[in-house]
Amino acid sequence: MTTLTVNIENKKSEKAVKAVLDALGLNYEVASNIKAKERTPNRAEQVLYKRLNDSFEQINLHQKGKIELRDAKDFLDEL
């Protein structure tokens, strides 16, 4: 038996390689070597993290009584 290790960063390429291996009747394993903590977040993930972090900070300040949040009804009326 021969073991072949292939590092693929593109999901489309991964699907294509899997399709070829399936077509050839070969067995394969898929393993992700990148752990979430080791990977650098992309731009969209950074923006989402910042927005969520800001929202949680506002919730914490509201729970401590330091700020007053708008009612959902007032917000919807404004739209």
C-alpha positions as CSV (number, residue, x, y, z in Angstrom):
1,M,0.0,0.0,0.0
2,T,1.2,3.5,-0.8
3,T,0.1,6.6,1.2
4,L,-0.2,9.9,-0.6
5,T,-0.6,13.2,1.3
6,V,-2.1,16.1,-0.6
7,N,-2.6,19.6,0.9
8,I,-5.6,21.4,-0.6
9,E,-6.7,24.9,0.3
10,N,-9.5,25.3,-2.2
11,K,-12.8,23.6,-1.5
12,K,-13.6,23.2,-5.2
13,S,-10.2,21.5,-5.8
14,E,-10.9,19.2,-2.9
15,K,-14.2,18.1,-4.4
16,A,-12.5,17.5,-7.7
17,V,-9.7,15.4,-6.2
18,K,-12.3,13.4,-4.2
19,A,-14.3,12.8,-7.4
20,V,-11.2,11.5,-9.2
21,L,-10.2,9.2,-6.3
22,D,-13.8,7.9,-6.2
23,A,-13.8,7.3,-10.0
24,L,-10.6,5.3,-9.7
25,G,-12.0,3.3,-6.8
26,L,-9.3,4.4,-4.4
27,N,-9.8,4.7,-0.6
28,Y,-8.9,8.0,1.0
29,E,-9.2,9.8,4.3
30,V,-9.8,13.5,4.7
31,A,-8.1,15.1,7.7
32,S,-7.9,18.8,8.5
33,N,-4.6,19.7,10.0
34,I,-5.5,23.3,10.7
35,K,-7.0,23.9,14.1
36,A,-9.4,26.8,14.6
37,K,-7.1,28.5,17.1
38,E,-4.0,28.3,14.9
39,R,-5.7,29.7,11.8
40,T,-5.8,33.4,11.2
41,P,-9.4,34.6,10.7
42,N,-10.3,36.1,7.4
43,R,-11.7,39.6,6.9
44,A,-15.3,38.6,7.1
45,E,-14.7,36.6,10.3
46,Q,-12.9,39.5,11.8
47,V,-15.8,41.9,11.0
48,L,-18.4,39.4,12.4
49,Y,-16.3,38.9,15.6
50,K,-16.1,42.6,16.2
51,R,-19.8,43.1,15.7
52,L,-20.7,40.3,18.0
53,N,-18.2,41.4,20.6
54,D,-19.6,45.0,20.5
55,S,-23.1,43.6,20.9
56,F,-22.1,41.5,23.9
57,E,-20.4,44.5,25.4
58,Q,-23.7,46.5,25.1
59,I,-25.7,43.6,26.7
60,N,-23.2,43.5,29.6
61,L,-23.4,47.3,30.1
62,H,-27.2,47.1,29.9
63,Q,-27.3,44.3,32.5
64,K,-25.1,46.4,34.8
65,G,-27.5,49.3,34.4
66,K,-24.9,51.6,32.7
67,I,-26.8,52.0,29.4
68,E,-30.4,51.8,28.3
69,L,-31.2,49.9,25.2
70,R,-34.0,50.7,22.8
71,D,-37.2,48.6,22.8
72,A,-37.7,46.4,19.7
73,K,-41.0,48.2,19.1
74,D,-39.4,51.6,19.0
75,F,-36.7,50.3,16.7
76,L,-39.3,48.7,14.3
77,D,-41.4,51.9,14.4
78,E,-38.3,53.9,13.3
79,L,-37.9,51.7,10.2
